[in-house]
């Protein structure tokens, strides 16, 4: 198994926004989900090319 560059043994760091407290790994995942959602809206679906018939 390949050793990780980041130690995952310790507790996660938390960021607090008023009454909302989010861990940094969860905040990264939320950001990635938002980016993928925006990409899914922007990138067009593949379409079939018409042959002109």
VMD Tcl script that builds the backbone (N, CA, C; Angstrom):
set m [mol new atoms 159]
animate dup $m
set s [atomselect $m all]
$s set {name element resname resid chain x y z} {
  {N N UNK 1 A 0.841 -1.174 0.000}
  {CA C UNK 1 A 0.000 0.000 0.000}
  {C C UNK 1 A 0.892 1.246 0.000}
  {N N UNK 2 A 0.498 2.252 -0.744}
  {CA C UNK 2 A 1.280 3.483 -0.857}
  {C C UNK 2 A 0.994 4.381 0.347}
  {N N UNK 3 A 2.024 4.869 1.035}
  {CA C UNK 3 A 1.779 5.764 2.168}
  {C C UNK 3 A 1.264 7.119 1.690}
  {N N UNK 4 A 0.343 7.673 2.449}
  {CA C UNK 4 A -0.219 8.977 2.110}
  {C C UNK 4 A 0.722 10.093 2.530}
  {N N UNK 5 A 0.658 11.217 1.823}
  {CA C UNK 5 A 1.482 12.370 2.170}
  {C C UNK 5 A 0.905 13.119 3.364}
  {N N UNK 6 A -0.381 12.881 3.640}
  {CA C UNK 6 A -1.053 13.560 4.746}
  {C C UNK 6 A -1.419 12.513 5.789}
  {N N UNK 7 A -1.140 12.797 7.042}
  {CA C UNK 7 A -1.501 11.878 8.109}
  {C C UNK 7 A -2.996 12.015 8.408}
  {N N UNK 8 A -3.707 10.902 8.360}
  {CA C UNK 8 A -5.146 10.916 8.605}
  {C C UNK 8 A -5.484 10.386 9.997}
  {N N UNK 9 A -4.481 10.294 10.866}
  {CA C UNK 9 A -4.701 9.736 12.195}
  {C C UNK 9 A -5.299 10.738 13.173}
  {N N UNK 10 A -5.060 12.013 12.980}
  {CA C UNK 10 A -5.514 13.023 13.923}
  {C C UNK 10 A -6.946 13.459 13.674}
  {N N UNK 11 A -7.490 14.230 14.593}
  {CA C UNK 11 A -8.860 14.742 14.415}
  {C C UNK 11 A -8.910 15.800 13.317}
  {N N UNK 12 A -10.061 15.928 12.691}
  {CA C UNK 12 A -10.236 16.893 11.607}
  {C C UNK 12 A -10.309 18.308 12.163}
  {N N UNK 13 A -9.879 19.256 11.367}
  {CA C UNK 13 A -9.992 20.668 11.732}
  {C C UNK 13 A -11.401 21.143 11.390}
  {N N UNK 14 A -11.938 22.047 12.183}
  {CA C UNK 14 A -13.276 22.568 11.962}
  {C C UNK 14 A -13.230 24.061 11.690}
  {N N UNK 15 A -14.144 24.515 10.820}
  {CA C UNK 15 A -14.318 25.929 10.524}
  {C C UNK 15 A -15.711 26.308 10.992}
  {N N UNK 16 A -15.820 27.405 11.709}
  {CA C UNK 16 A -17.100 27.821 12.262}
  {C C UNK 16 A -17.546 29.124 11.614}
  {N N UNK 17 A -18.773 29.101 11.073}
  {CA C UNK 17 A -19.406 30.291 10.509}
  {C C UNK 17 A -20.623 30.599 11.369}
  {N N UNK 18 A -20.450 31.389 12.409}
  {CA C UNK 18 A -21.573 31.680 13.304}
  {C C UNK 18 A -22.000 30.421 14.031}
  {N N UNK 19 A -23.208 29.945 13.729}
  {CA C UNK 19 A -23.710 28.738 14.387}
  {C C UNK 19 A -23.466 27.479 13.556}
  {N N UNK 20 A -22.830 27.616 12.392}
  {CA C UNK 20 A -22.544 26.475 11.521}
  {C C UNK 20 A -21.090 26.073 11.702}
  {N N UNK 21 A -20.873 24.795 11.990}
  {CA C UNK 21 A -19.531 24.269 12.154}
  {C C UNK 21 A -19.337 23.124 11.156}
  {N N UNK 22 A -18.316 23.244 10.288}
  {CA C UNK 22 A -18.077 22.263 9.231}
  {C C UNK 22 A -16.613 21.848 9.293}
  {N N UNK 23 A -16.386 20.539 9.147}
  {CA C UNK 23 A -15.004 20.073 9.111}
  {C C UNK 23 A -14.415 20.392 7.736}
  {N N UNK 24 A -13.112 20.538 7.687}
  {CA C UNK 24 A -12.424 20.904 6.448}
  {C C UNK 24 A -12.607 19.835 5.364}
  {N N UNK 25 A -12.480 18.534 5.674}
  {CA C UNK 25 A -12.725 17.540 4.616}
  {C C UNK 25 A -14.152 17.600 4.057}
  {N N UNK 26 A -15.143 17.815 4.918}
  {CA C UNK 26 A -16.512 17.938 4.436}
  {C C UNK 26 A -16.697 19.203 3.604}
  {N N UNK 27 A -16.033 20.278 3.973}
  {CA C UNK 27 A -16.120 21.520 3.204}
  {C C UNK 27 A -15.502 21.341 1.823}
  {N N UNK 28 A -14.415 20.591 1.732}
  {CA C UNK 28 A -13.800 20.301 0.433}
  {C C UNK 28 A -14.750 19.471 -0.427}
  {N N UNK 29 A -15.400 18.462 0.167}
  {CA C UNK 29 A -16.343 17.630 -0.583}
  {C C UNK 29 A -17.544 18.443 -1.057}
  {N N UNK 30 A -18.058 19.329 -0.225}
  {CA C UNK 30 A -19.177 20.182 -0.624}
  {C C UNK 30 A -18.763 21.069 -1.794}
  {N N UNK 31 A -17.547 21.612 -1.741}
  {CA C UNK 31 A -17.049 22.439 -2.839}
  {C C UNK 31 A -16.922 21.654 -4.131}
  {N N UNK 32 A -16.403 20.420 -4.048}
  {CA C UNK 32 A -16.282 19.584 -5.249}
  {C C UNK 32 A -17.643 19.225 -5.829}
  {N N UNK 33 A -18.617 18.951 -4.977}
  {CA C UNK 33 A -19.962 18.630 -5.450}
  {C C UNK 33 A -20.570 19.822 -6.173}
  {N N UNK 34 A -20.367 21.024 -5.640}
  {CA C UNK 34 A -20.890 22.228 -6.289}
  {C C UNK 34 A -20.218 22.447 -7.642}
  {N N UNK 35 A -18.893 22.238 -7.707}
  {CA C UNK 35 A -18.171 22.404 -8.971}
  {C C UNK 35 A -18.671 21.410 -10.008}
  {N N UNK 36 A -18.848 20.133 -9.618}
  {CA C UNK 36 A -19.342 19.127 -10.560}
  {C C UNK 36 A -20.773 19.413 -10.996}
  {N N UNK 37 A -21.591 19.945 -10.099}
  {CA C UNK 37 A -22.964 20.299 -10.456}
  {C C UNK 37 A -22.973 21.422 -11.491}
  {N N UNK 38 A -22.135 22.435 -11.293}
  {CA C UNK 38 A -22.065 23.544 -12.254}
  {C C UNK 38 A -21.527 23.044 -13.595}
  {N N UNK 39 A -20.527 22.170 -13.563}
  {CA C UNK 39 A -20.009 21.594 -14.810}
  {C C UNK 39 A -21.080 20.782 -15.538}
  {N N UNK 40 A -21.913 20.068 -14.784}
  {CA C UNK 40 A -22.981 19.283 -15.404}
  {C C UNK 40 A -24.012 20.189 -16.069}
  {N N UNK 41 A -24.199 21.386 -15.542}
  {CA C UNK 41 A -25.135 22.320 -16.163}
  {C C UNK 41 A -24.541 22.998 -17.386}
  {N N UNK 42 A -23.237 23.227 -17.383}
  {CA C UNK 42 A -22.590 23.991 -18.443}
  {C C UNK 42 A -22.181 23.125 -19.626}
  {N N UNK 43 A -21.632 21.942 -19.354}
  {CA C UNK 43 A -21.150 21.073 -20.428}
  {C C UNK 43 A -22.352 20.470 -21.148}
  {N N UNK 44 A -22.413 20.634 -22.471}
  {CA C UNK 44 A -23.582 20.117 -23.200}
  {C C UNK 44 A -23.548 18.594 -23.321}
  {N N UNK 45 A -24.725 18.018 -23.455}
  {CA C UNK 45 A -24.826 16.582 -23.695}
  {C C UNK 45 A -24.366 16.288 -25.116}
  {N N UNK 46 A -23.781 15.121 -25.350}
  {CA C UNK 46 A -23.421 14.770 -26.730}
  {C C UNK 46 A -24.690 14.546 -27.547}
  {N N UNK 47 A -24.676 15.037 -28.756}
  {CA C UNK 47 A -25.836 14.887 -29.634}
  {C C UNK 47 A -25.435 14.095 -30.864}
  {N N UNK 48 A -26.428 13.546 -31.524}
  {CA C UNK 48 A -26.192 12.822 -32.770}
  {C C UNK 48 A -26.070 13.817 -33.912}
  {N N UNK 49 A -25.095 13.592 -34.757}
  {CA C UNK 49 A -24.928 14.467 -35.931}
  {C C UNK 49 A -25.936 14.042 -36.996}
  {N N UNK 50 A -26.590 15.019 -37.580}
  {CA C UNK 50 A -27.549 14.683 -38.633}
  {C C UNK 50 A -26.819 14.461 -39.955}
  {N N UNK 51 A -27.308 13.500 -40.733}
  {CA C UNK 51 A -26.689 13.167 -42.009}
  {C C UNK 51 A -27.218 14.042 -43.129}
  {N N UNK 52 A -28.188 14.901 -42.848}
  {CA C UNK 52 A -28.773 15.751 -43.881}
  {C C UNK 52 A -29.864 15.040 -44.651}
  {N N UNK 53 A -30.333 13.921 -44.166}
  {CA C UNK 53 A -31.405 13.177 -44.847}
  {C C UNK 53 A -32.741 13.608 -44.342}
}
mol reanalyze $m
mol bondsrecalc $m
mol representation Tube
mol addrep $m
